[in-house]
């Protein structure tokens, strides 16, 4: 079921998340399937629907830096990059005794992002928990960039229409230690990262 992107339906689907259900929504890049990141039962449903191996963890969306710091430790450089790039995913250390589902954690790390998408930001602020966000597709297939495509694959999940054009290009994934390691180059290139770091006098090698 595709729902018009308006205040009423954003409220409706935010309540679906709060009630431990799944929704499909626009992100900065593609349509995503999401649920409360603290609810293992709901997350297992996503793995089952996508036919995805549970050894592959899922990205978490947050509204801001402060909300991430409840669950993970961030360095100054990590905070800077998350604030400046909505299509950037960082792999960061999770705090001990976190309420996040074990299915979101691998090697004591989680993948975090602060999206720019206005609809997704509104949902995040309403649900007040991290939101699982994984591309709307069967594992191994191209992600959906329209609500119609999403409905064909997952007709049983409510879909929030988008008022924006989605790029279809996946996020860039980084891990930062003594160097910045690009795990997947996507919407943000190595050259762009180097330029932004240089402009802000951040001296770190990118590999």
C-alpha positions as CSV (number, residue, x, y, z in Angstrom):
1,X,0.0,0.0,0.0
2,X,1.5,3.3,-1.1
3,X,0.7,6.3,1.1
4,X,0.9,10.0,0.1
5,X,3.8,11.8,1.7
6,X,2.0,14.1,4.1
7,X,1.9,14.9,7.8
8,X,-0.9,12.5,8.6
9,X,0.8,9.5,6.9
10,X,4.2,10.3,8.3
11,X,2.6,10.2,11.8
12,X,0.9,6.9,10.9
13,X,4.0,5.2,9.7
14,X,6.0,6.6,12.7
15,X,3.5,4.9,14.9
16,X,4.0,1.6,13.0
17,X,7.7,1.8,13.9
18,X,6.8,2.5,17.6
19,X,4.5,-0.5,17.5
20,X,7.3,-2.8,16.3
21,X,6.2,-3.1,12.7
22,X,8.0,-2.6,9.4
23,X,7.6,0.3,7.0
24,X,9.1,1.4,3.6
25,X,10.3,5.0,3.3
26,X,12.5,7.2,1.1
27,X,16.1,7.8,2.1
28,X,18.7,10.1,0.6
29,X,19.5,7.5,-2.1
30,X,16.9,4.7,-2.4
31,X,13.7,3.4,-0.8
32,X,14.5,1.6,2.5
33,X,12.9,-1.0,4.7
34,X,13.0,-0.1,8.4
35,X,12.0,-0.9,11.9
36,X,13.0,-0.2,15.5
37,X,16.7,-1.1,15.8
38,X,16.2,-2.4,19.4
39,X,13.6,-5.0,18.3
40,X,15.2,-8.3,17.2
41,X,11.8,-9.8,16.2
42,X,11.1,-7.0,13.7
43,X,14.7,-7.1,12.4
44,X,14.4,-10.8,11.7
45,X,11.4,-10.1,9.6
46,X,13.5,-7.8,7.4
47,X,16.1,-10.5,7.0
48,X,13.5,-13.0,6.0
49,X,11.7,-10.8,3.5
50,X,14.9,-9.7,1.9
51,X,16.3,-13.2,1.9
52,X,19.4,-11.7,3.5
53,X,22.1,-13.6,5.4
54,X,22.0,-12.6,9.1
55,X,25.8,-12.4,9.2
56,X,25.4,-9.1,7.2
57,X,24.5,-6.4,9.7
58,X,22.1,-3.5,8.9
59,X,22.6,0.2,8.9
60,X,21.2,2.4,11.6
61,X,19.8,5.9,11.0
62,X,19.9,8.7,13.7
63,X,18.5,12.2,13.7
64,X,21.7,13.8,15.0
65,X,25.1,13.4,16.7
66,X,23.6,13.5,20.3
67,X,21.3,10.5,19.5
68,X,24.2,8.4,18.1
69,X,26.3,9.1,21.2
70,X,23.8,7.3,23.4
71,X,24.8,4.1,21.6
72,X,28.3,4.6,20.2
73,X,31.6,6.4,20.8
74,X,32.5,9.0,18.3
75,X,35.8,10.9,17.6
76,X,35.9,14.5,16.5
77,X,36.6,13.5,12.9
78,X,33.7,11.0,12.9
79,X,31.3,13.7,14.2
80,X,32.5,16.1,11.6
81,X,31.9,13.7,8.7
82,X,28.5,12.6,10.0
83,X,27.4,16.2,10.3
84,X,28.5,17.1,6.8
85,X,27.5,14.1,4.7
86,X,24.0,12.6,4.7
87,X,24.9,9.8,2.4
88,X,27.9,8.6,4.5
89,X,27.8,5.5,6.7
90,X,30.5,5.2,9.4
91,X,31.4,2.0,11.2
92,X,31.9,2.9,14.8
93,X,32.4,1.3,18.2
94,X,29.2,0.5,20.1
95,X,28.9,1.2,23.8
96,X,28.7,-1.7,26.3
97,X,25.2,-2.8,27.5
98,X,23.5,-1.1,24.5
99,X,19.8,-1.8,24.0
100,X,20.4,-2.3,20.3
101,X,19.5,-5.7,18.8
102,X,22.5,-8.1,18.5
103,X,21.7,-8.3,14.8
104,X,22.9,-4.7,14.4
105,X,26.3,-5.4,16.0
106,X,29.4,-7.1,14.5
107,X,32.8,-7.1,16.2
108,X,31.5,-4.5,18.7
109,X,30.8,-2.1,15.8
110,X,27.6,-0.6,14.2
111,X,27.0,1.3,11.0
112,X,25.5,4.7,11.6
113,X,24.2,7.6,9.4
114,X,22.5,10.9,9.8
115,X,20.3,11.3,6.7
116,X,19.5,14.6,5.0
117,X,16.1,13.4,3.7
118,X,13.4,15.5,5.3
119,X,10.8,12.8,5.6
120,X,13.2,10.4,7.2
121,X,14.4,13.0,9.6
122,X,10.8,13.7,10.7
123,X,10.2,10.0,11.3
124,X,13.4,9.6,13.3
125,X,12.5,12.5,15.6
126,X,9.0,11.0,16.2
127,X,10.1,7.4,16.9
128,X,13.0,8.4,19.2
129,X,14.9,5.2,18.6
130,X,17.5,4.3,16.0
131,X,15.9,3.1,12.8
132,X,17.1,0.2,10.8
133,X,17.4,1.2,7.2
134,X,18.3,-1.3,4.5
135,X,17.7,-1.0,0.8
136,X,14.2,-2.1,-0.4
137,X,15.0,-5.1,-2.5
138,X,15.6,-8.8,-2.4
139,X,19.2,-9.5,-1.4
140,X,21.5,-9.2,-4.4
141,X,19.0,-7.3,-6.6
142,X,19.0,-3.6,-7.4
143,X,17.4,-1.3,-4.8
144,X,14.0,0.4,-5.5
145,X,14.0,4.1,-6.3
146,X,10.3,4.4,-6.8
147,X,7.3,3.5,-4.5
148,X,5.8,1.5,-7.4
149,X,8.8,-0.7,-7.6
150,X,8.8,-1.2,-3.8
151,X,5.1,-2.2,-3.8
152,X,5.8,-4.9,-6.5
153,X,8.3,-6.6,-4.2
154,X,6.8,-6.0,-0.7
155,X,3.1,-5.3,-1.2
156,X,2.4,-6.3,2.5
157,X,4.4,-3.4,3.9
158,X,3.1,0.2,4.0
159,X,5.1,2.5,1.7
160,X,5.5,6.3,2.2
161,X,5.7,8.0,-1.2
162,X,8.6,10.5,-1.8
163,X,8.4,14.1,-2.9
164,X,12.1,14.0,-3.8
165,X,14.1,12.4,-6.6
166,X,16.3,9.6,-5.2
167,X,19.8,9.1,-6.7
168,X,19.9,5.3,-6.6
169,X,23.6,5.5,-5.7
170,X,24.5,3.7,-2.4
171,X,26.1,5.4,0.5
172,X,29.9,5.5,1.0
173,X,31.0,3.4,3.9
174,X,34.0,4.4,6.1
175,X,35.9,3.1,9.1
176,X,38.2,5.5,10.8
177,X,41.2,4.6,13.0
178,X,44.6,6.1,12.5
179,X,43.5,6.4,8.8
180,X,40.2,6.7,6.9
181,X,39.4,3.4,5.3
182,X,36.9,3.3,2.5
183,X,35.0,0.1,2.8
184,X,32.6,1.0,-0.1
185,X,32.9,4.0,-2.3
186,X,29.4,5.2,-3.2
187,X,27.8,8.6,-3.5
188,X,30.8,10.3,-1.9
189,X,34.1,9.8,-3.8
190,X,37.6,9.6,-2.3
191,X,38.4,12.8,-4.1
192,X,35.5,14.7,-2.5
193,X,36.5,13.4,1.0
194,X,40.1,14.5,0.5
195,X,39.0,18.0,-0.6
196,X,36.7,18.5,2.3
197,X,39.3,17.3,4.8
198,X,41.9,19.6,3.3
199,X,39.6,22.6,3.4
200,X,38.9,21.9,7.1
201,X,42.6,21.2,8.0
202,X,42.0,17.6,8.9
203,X,45.2,15.7,8.2
204,X,44.3,12.0,7.7
205,X,45.2,9.6,5.0
206,X,42.4,7.9,3.1
207,X,43.0,4.4,1.9
